[in-house]
Amino acid sequence: MKISILKTFLNESIQHVSKAISSRTTIPILSGIKLDVNHQGVTLTASDTDISIQSFIPAEDEKQTIVQVEQPGSVVLPAKFFVEIIKKLPSQEVQMEVKDNFQTFISAGATEIQMVGLDPEEFPVLPSLDDSDSISVPGDLLKNMIKQTVFSISTHETTPILTGVLWNLADDELKFTATDRHRLATRSAKMDGTSEVKFNNIVIAGKTLNELSKIVPDQNTLVDIVVADNQVLFKIDRVLFYSRILDGIYPDTTRIIPTSHKTELILDTKKLSESIDRAYLLSKEEKTNIVRMQTIENGGIEISSSSSELGKVREELELADFKGEPLKISFNSKYMLDVLKVVESEQLMIAFTGVMSPIILKPMDDSRSMYIILPYRTTN
């Protein structure tokens, strides 16, 4: 293998694929990035068995020559060193040559580097997925749906299925659900022209979705999604992102969603967020994060928290609307703040059915999002 390649394109591809490199792998070949070179361009691949990312650099793009291929070939290079050294090379043009026993020579300007490469034949082959049943989702929508649900996943490996986000697609509607049994987040979106495609119980690890989010562009670029038996493939421009689907059946969360409520409040999202953030400062000192909310006689609500060492915080908030019975409830302020950070609506509806029933949060101008937090039982 012998090529000359523009550093900017090589570095960008390396940054994409390196997100699949695990520092804890016990398989030496997976600590490397595989390069496959032919006359069409260079393909970089990295994998940690749960996710695999592939990025293609074309030989030419819009009449600009990116890669000059003198000799095709393949090699696997140690990712940790390769990622850093390419970033720090002094000139824009990089020469790479692989010689006997996969010894790789990299030069740029006056810099020359020799790297010990590995046999590409040992690198796992990526699955081939039938993309006849694919759907296309705008990148900004996909990122938003991930952001508005992934914070509710479980971080405990004792229930692996809850460390992921559940994807369901039926009747032209894509729905994400995440829960750790103490809170729940759902977000759905209309998908025109997908009525032929259906899937359910597709659970993708939260940490995988966070990595995917970093690759998806902010603009309206379409992401093609292909679901197979135990894999999902995301196609983003020249990047292919493969993810393993988590094993197991996701619990039925519909049973914990109350169908009616006794108290309904509508209030300003930003003011509520700032108020709870102040109360959280004291509640986290107690390591319980407990904040109390109660309706008061003037038609507003009171937010309060206390610390045996530091004191108390108490403030009143006006309500835009109030229906139903008075209420006093305690909840985990960290969970509430996590929801408020992702709500984009100026006003929020909070609904209660009782002191120990789930708290429902719905953005007023977004009927496709809903959040649930379980309250705390407190002695007072």
RODO-2510 file (C-alpha; in nm, 4 decimals, decimal comma):
residues 380
     n   res          X          Y          Z
     1     m     0,0000     0,0000     0,0000
     2     k     0,1331     0,3437    -0,0951
     3     i    -0,0678     0,6684    -0,0983
     4     s    -0,0520     1,0448    -0,0686
     5     i    -0,3531     1,1952     0,1136
     6     l    -0,4701     1,5365     0,2343
     7     k    -0,4377     1,5583     0,6138
     8     t    -0,7724     1,7407     0,6719
     9     f    -0,9769     1,4591     0,5166
    10     l    -0,7730     1,1842     0,6846
    11     n    -0,7983     1,3517     1,0245
    12     e    -1,1766     1,4036     0,9931
    13     s    -1,2310     1,0362     0,9089
    14     i    -1,0051     0,9241     1,1939
    15     q    -1,2031     1,1413     1,4403
    16     h    -1,5275     0,9749     1,3242
    17     v    -1,4127     0,6127     1,3428
    18     s    -1,2096     0,6491     1,6627
    19     k    -1,5399     0,6857     1,8529
    20     a    -1,5750     0,3075     1,8149
    21     i    -1,2391     0,2324     1,9790
    22     s    -1,2655     0,0871     2,3301
    23     s    -0,9798     0,1361     2,5743
    24     r    -1,0869    -0,1821     2,7538
    25     t    -1,0723    -0,4278     2,4645
    26     t    -0,9037    -0,7640     2,5253
    27     i    -0,8726    -0,8238     2,1499
    28     p    -0,5507    -0,6518     2,0308
    29     i    -0,6696    -0,6024     1,6697
    30     l    -0,9684    -0,3948     1,7955
    31     s    -0,7344    -0,1355     1,9467
    32     g    -0,6467    -0,0381     1,5893
    33     i    -0,7986     0,1434     1,2911
    34     k    -0,8129    -0,0524     0,9674
    35     l    -0,7253     0,1231     0,6396
    36     d    -0,8380    -0,0275     0,3082
    37     v    -0,7021     0,1455    -0,0025
    38     n    -0,8183     0,1002    -0,3626
    39     h    -0,8259     0,3344    -0,6612
    40     q    -1,1665     0,4749    -0,5526
    41     g    -1,0245     0,6011    -0,2215
    42     v    -0,9523     0,5049     0,1393
    43     t    -1,1923     0,3316     0,3821
    44     l    -1,1226     0,3553     0,7568
    45     t    -1,2891     0,1130     0,9990
    46     a    -1,2911     0,0802     1,3793
    47     s    -1,4932    -0,1509     1,6043
    48     d    -1,5415    -0,2517     1,9670
    49     t    -1,7897    -0,5358     1,8786
    50     d    -2,0857    -0,3287     2,0123
    51     i    -2,0393    -0,0496     1,7591
    52     s    -1,8459    -0,0331     1,4342
    53     i    -1,7832     0,2864     1,2372
    54     q    -1,6633     0,3082     0,8797
    55     s    -1,5668     0,6269     0,6961
    56     f    -1,4860     0,6591     0,3265
    57     i    -1,2484     0,9190     0,1776
    58     p    -1,2959     0,9433    -0,2013
    59     a    -0,9920     0,9799    -0,4271
    60     e    -1,1557     1,2902    -0,5778
    61     d    -1,4281     1,5271    -0,4640
    62     e    -1,5624     1,8192    -0,6698
    63     k    -1,2580     1,8070    -0,8978
    64     q    -1,0212     1,8217    -0,5982
    65     t    -0,7725     1,5354    -0,5672
    66     i    -0,7805     1,4063    -0,2084
    67     v    -0,5982     1,0736    -0,2384
    68     q    -0,3333     0,9687    -0,4888
    69     v    -0,3090     0,5905    -0,4894
    70     e     0,0208     0,4449    -0,6040
    71     q    -0,0408     0,0976    -0,4659
    72     p    -0,3668    -0,0415    -0,3116
    73     g    -0,3548    -0,2444     0,0086
    74     s    -0,4653    -0,2731     0,3734
    75     v    -0,3212    -0,2349     0,7218
    76     v    -0,4395    -0,1961     1,0828
    77     l    -0,2641     0,0831     1,2759
    78     p    -0,2673     0,1340     1,6564
    79     a    -0,5454     0,3881     1,7098
    80     k    -0,4108     0,5678     2,0168
    81     f    -0,0920     0,6773     1,8399
    82     f    -0,2390     0,7099     1,4889
    83     v    -0,5206     0,9461     1,6034
    84     e    -0,2795     1,1828     1,7790
    85     i     0,0088     1,1809     1,5314
    86     i    -0,2002     1,2608     1,2212
    87     k    -0,3571     1,5564     1,4060
    88     k    -0,0097     1,6954     1,4826
    89     l     0,1605     1,6500     1,1454
    90     p     0,3177     1,9728     1,0145
    91     s     0,2076     1,9741     0,6497
    92     q    -0,1197     1,9299     0,4604
    93     e     0,0024     1,6419     0,2449
    94     v     0,0676     1,3052     0,4099
    95     q     0,2512     1,0124     0,2491
    96     m     0,1853     0,6602     0,3756
    97     e     0,3565     0,3400     0,2718
    98     v     0,3184    -0,0138     0,4101
    99     k     0,6154    -0,2456     0,3666
   100     d     0,7003    -0,6017     0,4813
   101     n     0,5341    -0,7298     0,8009
   102     f     0,2951    -0,4309     0,7899
   103     q     0,5674    -0,1844     0,8907
   104     t     0,4071     0,1513     0,8038
   105     f     0,5989     0,4671     0,7148
   106     i     0,4234     0,8033     0,7424
   107     s     0,5841     1,1276     0,6296
   108     a     0,4684     1,4901     0,6170
   109     g     0,7052     1,7783     0,5516
   110     a     1,0282     1,7015     0,7386
   111     t     0,8556     1,4582     0,9777
   112     e     0,8978     1,0825     0,9343
   113     i     0,7211     0,8227     1,1469
   114     q     0,7490     0,4449     1,1510
   115     m     0,4572     0,2487     1,2971
   116     v     0,4146    -0,1210     1,3693
   117     g     0,1036    -0,2262     1,1779
   118     l    -0,1136    -0,5352     1,2254
   119     d    -0,2507    -0,7904     0,9786
   120     p    -0,5840    -0,6599     0,8383
   121     e    -0,7024    -1,0190     0,7795
   122     e    -0,7500    -1,0508     1,1574
   123     f    -0,9901    -0,7551     1,1678
   124     p    -1,3586    -0,8603     1,2054
   125     v    -1,5734    -0,8359     0,8907
   126     l    -1,8615    -0,5890     0,9195
   127     p    -2,2128    -0,7322     0,8815
   128     s    -2,3854    -0,6887     0,5453
   129     l    -2,7401    -0,5606     0,5994
   130     d    -3,0293    -0,5654     0,3544
   131     d    -3,1225    -0,1983     0,3168
   132     s    -3,4512    -0,2551     0,1332
   133     d    -3,6379    -0,1723     0,4584
   134     s    -3,4640     0,1535     0,5450
   135     i    -3,6058     0,4807     0,6745
   136     s    -3,4620     0,8321     0,6434
   137     v    -3,4655     1,0711     0,9398
   138     p    -3,3447     1,4351     0,9305
   139     g    -3,0228     1,4584     1,1312
   140     d    -3,1361     1,7477     1,3521
   141     l    -3,4575     1,5604     1,4437
   142     l    -3,2649     1,2408     1,5265
   143     k    -3,0222     1,4324     1,7509
   144     n    -3,3133     1,6034     1,9250
   145     m    -3,4992     1,2766     1,9870
   146     i    -3,1849     1,1215     2,1353
   147     k    -3,1152     1,4267     2,3555
   148     q    -3,4741     1,4357     2,4839
   149     t    -3,4786     1,0704     2,5947
   150     v    -3,1270     0,9318     2,6538
   151     f    -3,0837     1,1029     2,9935
   152     s    -3,3518     0,8725     3,1395
   153     i    -3,1688     0,5444     3,0723
   154     s    -3,0443     0,3306     3,3598
   155     t    -2,6743     0,3370     3,4415
   156     h    -2,6910     0,0031     3,6258
   157     e    -2,5629    -0,2932     3,4258
   158     t    -2,7804    -0,5257     3,6394
   159     t    -3,0668    -0,4566     3,3965
   160     p    -2,8826    -0,4213     3,0619
   161     i    -3,2015    -0,3651     2,8594
   162     l    -3,2729    -0,0414     3,0534
   163     t    -2,9287     0,1025     2,9644
   164     g    -3,0712     0,1576     2,6159
   165     v    -3,3423     0,3583     2,4425
   166     l    -3,6376     0,1665     2,2993
   167     w    -3,7238     0,2406     1,9328
   168     n    -4,0653     0,1555     1,7869
   169     l    -4,1867     0,2376     1,4374
   170     a    -4,5489     0,1796     1,3399
   171     d    -4,8131     0,3673     1,1393
   172     d    -4,5638     0,6299     1,0184
   173     e    -4,4620     0,7188     1,3757
   174     l    -4,1161     0,6703     1,5254
   175     k    -4,1143     0,6618     1,9055
   176     f    -3,8239     0,6604     2,1534
   177     t    -3,8716     0,5515     2,5168
   178     a    -3,6178     0,5489     2,8008
   179     t    -3,6620     0,4633     3,1690
   180     d    -3,4544     0,3696     3,4722
   181     r    -3,7695     0,2720     3,6706
   182     h    -3,7621     0,6037     3,8621
   183     r    -3,8318     0,8264     3,5617
   184     l    -3,9388     0,7954     3,2004
   185     a    -3,8952     0,9992     2,8823
   186     t    -4,0775     0,9479     2,5526
   187     r    -4,0451     1,1364     2,2252
   188     s    -4,2203     1,0564     1,8981
   189     a    -4,2076     1,1977     1,5462
   190     k    -4,4150     1,1578     1,2323
   191     m    -4,2281     0,9713     0,9578
   192     d    -4,3936     1,0214     0,6203
   193     g    -4,3654     0,7380     0,3712
   194     t    -4,2542     0,4698     0,6183
   195     s    -4,5858     0,2809     0,6409
   196     e    -4,4268    -0,0228     0,4741
   197     v    -4,1561    -0,0410     0,7434
   198     k    -4,2326    -0,1537     1,0987
   199     f    -4,0116    -0,2514     1,3912
   200     n    -4,0513    -0,2821     1,7672
   201     n    -3,8396    -0,3714     2,0692
   202     i    -3,5285    -0,2267     1,9030
   203     v    -3,3155    -0,1198     2,2004
   204     i    -2,9923     0,0709     2,1375
   205     a    -2,7444     0,1422     2,4183
   206     g    -2,7531     0,5016     2,5434
   207     k    -2,3747     0,5425     2,5226
   208     t    -2,3922     0,4294     2,1574
   209     l    -2,6587     0,6898     2,0794
   210     n    -2,4462     0,9595     2,2446
   211     e    -2,1556     0,8658     2,0148
   212     l    -2,3894     0,8633     1,7130
   213     s    -2,5093     1,2144     1,8049
   214     k    -2,1531     1,3464     1,7814
   215     i    -2,1249     1,2271     1,4197
   216     v    -2,4689     1,3381     1,2946
   217     p    -2,4443     1,6926     1,1466
   218     d    -2,6575     1,9682     1,3036
   219     q    -2,8119     2,0650     0,9724
   220     n    -3,0977     1,8864     0,8003
   221     t    -2,8845     1,6065     0,6481
   222     l    -3,0835     1,2852     0,6091
   223     v    -2,9676     0,9832     0,8080
   224     d    -3,0637     0,6486     0,6499
   225     i    -3,1441     0,3830     0,9123
   226     v    -3,1433     0,0093     0,8353
   227     v    -3,2686    -0,2359     1,0994
   228     a    -3,1670    -0,6023     1,0734
   229     d    -3,1847    -0,9032     1,3119
   230     n    -2,9409    -0,7847     1,5760
   231     q    -2,7851    -0,4769     1,4134
   232     v    -2,8848    -0,1237     1,3192
   233     l    -2,6944     0,0664     1,0512
   234     f    -2,6915     0,4472     1,0312
   235     k    -2,5688     0,6000     0,7039
   236     i    -2,4506     0,9593     0,7403
   237     d    -2,2893     1,1059     0,4263
   238     r    -1,9756     0,8910     0,3824
   239     v    -1,9911     0,7421     0,7321
   240     l    -2,1479     0,4053     0,8207
   241     f    -2,2290     0,3550     1,1903
   242     y    -2,3215    -0,0014     1,2956
   243     s    -2,4723    -0,0699     1,6370
   244     r    -2,5595    -0,3946     1,8086
   245     i    -2,9203    -0,4205     1,9323
   246     l    -2,9424    -0,5015     2,3050
   247     d    -3,0760    -0,8482     2,3904
   248     g    -3,3958    -0,8884     2,5893
   249     i    -3,7511    -0,7582     2,5993
   250     y    -3,8058    -0,3971     2,7054
   251     p    -4,0673    -0,3677     2,9845
   252     d    -4,4163    -0,2409     2,9005
   253     t    -4,4068     0,1216     3,0196
   254     t    -4,7636     0,2080     2,9172
   255     r    -4,8963     0,0723     3,2494
   256     i    -4,7141     0,3367     3,4569
   257     i    -4,8498     0,6308     3,2575
   258     p    -5,1544     0,7749     3,4405
   259     t    -5,4580     0,8266     3,2182
   260     s    -5,6167     1,0946     3,4397
   261     h    -5,4999     1,3501     3,6960
   262     k    -5,6412     1,5500     3,9877
   263     t    -5,4143     1,8564     3,9683
   264     e    -5,2819     2,0390     3,6650
   265     l    -5,0351     2,3289     3,6674
   266     i    -4,9064     2,5361     3,3753
   267     l    -4,5980     2,7475     3,4402
   268     d    -4,2960     2,9144     3,2832
   269     t    -4,0274     2,6519     3,2027
   270     k    -3,7286     2,8841     3,2490
   271     k    -3,8481     3,0267     3,5830
   272     l    -3,9244     2,6778     3,7155
   273     s    -3,5828     2,5536     3,6021
   274     e    -3,4003     2,8418     3,7732
   275     s    -3,6037     2,7993     4,0931
   276     i    -3,5416     2,4232     4,1165
   277     d    -3,1743     2,4772     4,0334
   278     r    -3,1420     2,7018     4,3418
   279     a    -3,3282     2,4524     4,5606
   280     y    -3,1104     2,1707     4,4218
   281     l    -2,7963     2,3407     4,5629
   282     l    -2,9155     2,2670     4,9157
   283     s    -3,0799     1,9339     4,8408
   284     k    -2,7613     1,7855     4,6936
   285     e    -2,5762     1,8674     5,0185
   286     e    -2,8075     1,6181     5,1885
   287     k    -2,7290     1,3721     4,9053
   288     t    -3,1034     1,3090     4,8631
   289     n    -3,1776     1,5785     4,6006
   290     i    -3,5238     1,6130     4,7590
   291     v    -3,7129     1,9299     4,6691
   292     r    -4,0716     1,9991     4,7730
   293     m    -4,3418     2,1623     4,5645
   294     q    -4,6798     2,2709     4,6954
   295     t    -4,9682     2,4810     4,5761
   296     i    -5,0369     2,7922     4,7875
   297     e    -5,3472     3,0009     4,8558
   298     n    -5,2654     3,2896     4,6187
   299     g    -5,2823     3,0485     4,3227
   300     g    -4,9068     3,0009     4,2892
   301     i    -4,6666     2,7292     4,3977
   302     e    -4,3920     2,7140     4,6580
   303     i    -4,0570     2,5427     4,5857
   304     s    -3,8436     2,4561     4,8890
   305     s    -3,5523     2,2473     5,0084
   306     s    -3,3471     2,2259     5,3251
   307     s    -3,0149     2,1077     5,4591
   308     s    -2,9538     2,0291     5,8260
   309     e    -2,6098     2,1928     5,7972
   310     l    -2,6704     2,4849     5,5620
   311     g    -3,0303     2,6002     5,6085
   312     k    -3,3356     2,6377     5,3810
   313     v    -3,4373     2,7690     5,0404
   314     r    -3,7982     2,8724     4,9753
   315     e    -3,9499     3,0685     4,6883
   316     e    -4,2860     3,1267     4,5258
   317     l    -4,3682     3,1039     4,1564
   318     e    -4,6677     3,2364     3,9675
   319     l    -4,8749     2,9933     3,7628
   320     a    -5,0142     3,0554     3,4150
   321     d    -5,2986     2,8174     3,4990
   322     f    -5,4110     2,5941     3,7844
   323     k    -5,6856     2,3313     3,7820
   324     g    -5,7913     2,0754     4,0388
   325     e    -5,6974     1,9947     4,3970
   326     p    -5,4211     2,1552     4,6108
   327     l    -5,1098     1,9423     4,6311
   328     k    -4,7855     1,8987     4,8240
   329     i    -4,5268     1,6676     4,6688
   330     s    -4,1554     1,5786     4,7012
   331     f    -3,9313     1,4696     4,4155
   332     n    -3,5707     1,4205     4,3028
   333     s    -3,4660     1,7672     4,1840
   334     k    -3,1831     1,6226     3,9717
   335     y    -3,4396     1,4233     3,7723
   336     m    -3,6584     1,7312     3,7319
   337     l    -3,3631     1,9445     3,6137
   338     d    -3,2646     1,6766     3,3594
   339     v    -3,6111     1,7131     3,2040
   340     l    -3,6127     2,0937     3,2150
   341     k    -3,2752     2,1084     3,0342
   342     v    -3,4207     1,9386     2,7247
   343     v    -3,7655     2,1022     2,7179
   344     e    -3,7720     2,3646     2,4423
   345     s    -4,1244     2,4892     2,5100
   346     e    -4,1644     2,8194     2,7004
   347     q    -4,4429     2,6740     2,9127
   348     l    -4,4717     2,3351     3,0811
   349     m    -4,7723     2,1426     3,2087
   350     i    -4,7211     1,9433     3,5279
   351     a    -4,9947     1,6996     3,6225
   352     f    -5,0401     1,4984     3,9442
   353     t    -5,2828     1,2277     4,0510
   354     g    -5,1737     1,2102     4,4138
   355     v    -4,8834     1,2391     4,6558
   356     m    -4,7330     0,9009     4,5600
   357     s    -4,8456     0,8858     4,1963
   358     p    -4,6172     0,9636     3,9016
   359     i    -4,5560     1,3307     3,8163
   360     i    -4,6261     1,3974     3,4470
   361     l    -4,4473     1,6744     3,2583
   362     k    -4,5561     1,7845     2,9104
   363     p    -4,4145     2,0769     2,7070
   364     m    -4,7104     2,2968     2,6089
   365     d    -4,6144     2,3405     2,2432
   366     d    -4,4807     1,9894     2,1872
   367     s    -4,7445     1,7173     2,2040
   368     r    -4,4885     1,4518     2,1010
   369     s    -4,2806     1,4643     2,4223
   370     m    -4,3729     1,3415     2,7689
   371     y    -4,1757     1,2882     3,0891
   372     i    -4,2593     1,1060     3,4117
   373     i    -4,0849     1,1288     3,7502
   374     l    -4,1765     0,9147     4,0489
   375     p    -4,2185     1,1223     4,3688
   376     y    -4,0517     1,0584     4,7043
   377     r    -4,2337     0,9570     5,0192
   378     t    -4,1173     1,1897     5,2972
   379     t    -4,1989     1,1914     5,6670
   380     n    -4,3211     1,5505     5,6723
***
